[in-house]
Amino acid sequence: MSTTASDPLATLGSLPGVPDAVDSVRKAVDRVYGHRVMRRRSNEVTAEAALRGSRGSAALAGADWNLEEVRRRTDFSGEDEARIVGAALRLTAEAGQLLSIWRQSPLRVLARLHLVAAGGATPDDTVGRPRLAGESVDEPLIEASLPGAEEVAGRLEGLSRLIIAGGGAPALVTAAVVHGELLALRPFGSHNGLVARTAERIVLIGSGLDPKSICPAEVGHAEQGRAAYVAAFEGYMAGTPEGMAAWITHCGRSAELGVRESTAVCEALQRGAA
């Protein structure tokens, strides 16, 4: 993160365009939560949002599968794309189990997420811990310069302190910063994008903005496309007010598109078509 105030998140919510994005996301979330289907069938909407969010996150990681293929498939071993989809599904399932730990020990949660993403596939001790000096990173989508291990450790500690301290920043702002910082650091040897998007999900759920986890921002990130995702992330990396605002509003638009997806699910359930 490029801001240096005692609460680095405090000023981000007032950047040009960000208050409108925050307000727009909140209104969209309120609308889908008010849908009549949510009164009795919210569990079905949550399950479908999890599936679609997993598919979207995997698509950004290079496994752009049809939703029905993700739904049908039971074996996610073997080829690289299948393992990516399997990792995304496992992470989404795990996210809800870690909410109570996140605010007390976010670094522990991140380590757990990487362990879950790896799924025991890596036969060494790099899984579930930040990389050490000299260790490589497999993250082909993000080509930004890679911080050294010492910088990673320091910035992770700083991010952890921010999360534990809380503060008055809107959920969207906090989620976007967590997501962006993890992409910038790429603290693990693999699966950093999947972990970053899961952490964004955890913030949106745990903040109370989306307590039933029915607004999968991963859907929106995928729908806007990999090029737009990388371009918005470059704004985060630049650290300028304009760049940070662009990244936060991109994340806000992604959340709104996730809301639109779940609204469609609600409509389909109401018609008896899902």
N, C-alpha and C positions, 0 to 999 in steps of 0.2 A: 504494500500500500504506500502511496506517495504522500498522503497527508501526515502532518506531524503534530497536530493539536493533541491535548491530553485525552480527548475523546475523538479519535480520527473519523468516527462515523457521524459525529454530531452535525457537521456542516454539509454532508453529502446530500441530505434530504432536501436542502434548499437550492441545490444546483439548478440551473435553467432546464425546465422540462421534467425534472424529477418529481416535484409535487404533483403535477398532472398525471404522471405515470402511476404514482402511488395511489392517487384517488381513483384512477380508472381501474386499476387492479382490484381495489377494495370493492368498488361497485359491482364489478363483474362477479367476484366471488360471492358477494351477498345475493346476487340474482340467482346463481345456480343453487346456493344453499336454500333459497326460498322456493325452489321448484317442488311441486307437489309430490313427485316421485321420491324425493329425499326423506319424506316423512316415514315411509315404511320400507324402502328398498335401498337405503344409503349404502348398505354393505355391498350390494351388487355393483353400485356405481364406483365404490372404492376399489373393488377387485378389478373392474374393467380399467379404471384409471391407472392402476398399478401396472397392468399388462401393457397398456398403450404408452405409458411413461417409459417402461423398460425398453420397449421397441424403439422409441425415439432416441433414448440415450445410446443404445447399441448402434443405431444408424449413424450417429455422429462419430462413433468409434470405428466405423468402417464396415458394419454389418447391417446393411439397409434391407432388412427382410420384410416381406409382406406380413401384415398383422395376423392373418389366418395361419401363416406358416409358424409364427411364434406361438400361437394358440394351440396348434396341432402337435408340434414337436415335443417329444419327451426326452430325447437323448441330445444333450448339448456338449458331448465330448467329440473328439475327432478334429475336424477342420477348424481353422482359426476363427471364422465367422461364427460358427456354432458356439465356440467357447466364449466369444464376446457376448453373444446374446444370453448365454447361460449366466455369465457374470452379472449382466445387467439385471436379470430376473432375481438372482440371489440378493443383490444389493437392495433392490426395492423391497423385497420381503423382509430384509434385516432392518431397514431404516426405522420401521415402527417399533422395533424392540429396543432401540437405543435412545429414545427421546429423553428418558429420565436421567441418562448418563451425560448427555450432550452438554447441558449447562454447567455441570460440575467438572467434567473431564473430556473436553472435546478432542484432545490428542489421543486419548484412549479409544474414542469412537472412531477416529480416522484410522488408527492402526487396525481396529477390528474390521472396518470396511475393506481395507486392502486385503486382509486375510480372507474375507468372504469372497471378494472379487477373484482372487487368485485360485480359490477352490482347491488348494493343496497341490496345484499343478507344478509349482516351482520347488524343486527338491533341495533348496538351500535356505540359509537364514536371512535372506533379504525380504521375505514376506512379512508384512505386519510391522515394519519399522521404517523410519526415514532413511534414505540412502546415505551412504558414507562417501567420503572423498574418493574419487576415482571410479565410482560405480556408475554404470550407464543407465539411461532411461529410454524406454520404448514408448514413445508418444508421438506418432507420425503426424497427427493433425496440427499440433502446436509446434511451430518452428522458431519461436522466440528463444533468445539466448537463455541458457540454463544457469540458474544461480548455483553457486558452490554449496557444498554440504553445510558449511558453517553458517552461511547466510540463511539457508533453508531452516536450520534449527532455530536461529534467532527469530526469524519472521513467524515461524509456527508458534513459538512461545508468545509472541506479541499478539497473534490472532487468537490464541487460547485465552489470553488475559482479557481481550475485548469481549469475547463471548461470555466468559464467566462474569465479567463486570456488568454486562447488560447495557442499559442506557436507553435513551429515548428514540433511537433511530427506527424508522419504519421497518417492518419485516422484509419488505422487498429490498431495501437498501442493504440490510445486513446479509440477506441471502445472496445478493449479487456480489458483495465484497468477499464473502466466504468462497463462493464459486470462483471468482476471478483470481483471488489470492492462491488458491490451490492449483489452478491452471498455470499461474505464473511460476510457482515454486516447483511443480511436478515433484513432490517430495518422495515418491515411491518409484521403484524401478519399472513399474507397469501400471496400467489401469487408472492413471491419474484423472483422466477426463471423466470416466465412470464414477470415480469416488467424488470428484468435485460436484458433479450434478446431483449425486445422492445427498451430499452435504447441503446443497441448496434446498433440496426437498425437505430435509430434516428441519432446517431453519423455518421454512414456510409453515410446516406442520406445528412445530414446537412453539412458534410465536403466537399461535392462536388464529393466524390468518386463515389457515386451511386445516383445521383440526382433524377432519375426516379423510384427509389426503385424497381429495377428488379433483385437484387442479394441477395436473402434471405439467410443470414447466418444460420438462424434457420433450414433450410433444411439440411445444412451440419452438423450442430451439431447433429441432429437426425440421419442422415445417418451414422455418425461415431459411434453412439451408446451411451447409457447412461454410460456404464462403462468407455469408453474413455473420455467422457465429465468430469466425476468425477475425473478421474486420472489426466487429464490436469489441472483441477481446483486445485487439491492438490498441483501442482507445483506453482500456484499463491499463495496459502496459505503459502507455504514454504518461499516465498519471496526471494529465492536465484536467482542469475542471470540465472542459468540453468532452474529453475522452472518457472520463469517469461517468459523466451524465449519459453519454451514448451507450456505455455498457449497461448501466442501470436501467435505462429505458428499454434497451434490447431485452433484458431479462424480464422487465415488466410486460412487454409485448408477448414474450414466450409464455408467461403465466396466463395472460388473457387468452391466448390460443389454446392452452390447456383447459381453461374454463369452457371455451367453446366446444372442445371435444367432449367434455363431460356433460355439457348441456345436450349435445346430440345423443349421448348415451341415455340420458334421462328421457328425452323425447321418444327414443326407440323403445325403451322399457314401457313407457306410457301407452304406446301403440301395440305393445305385445310383440314387437319385432326383434327383441334382443334376448 
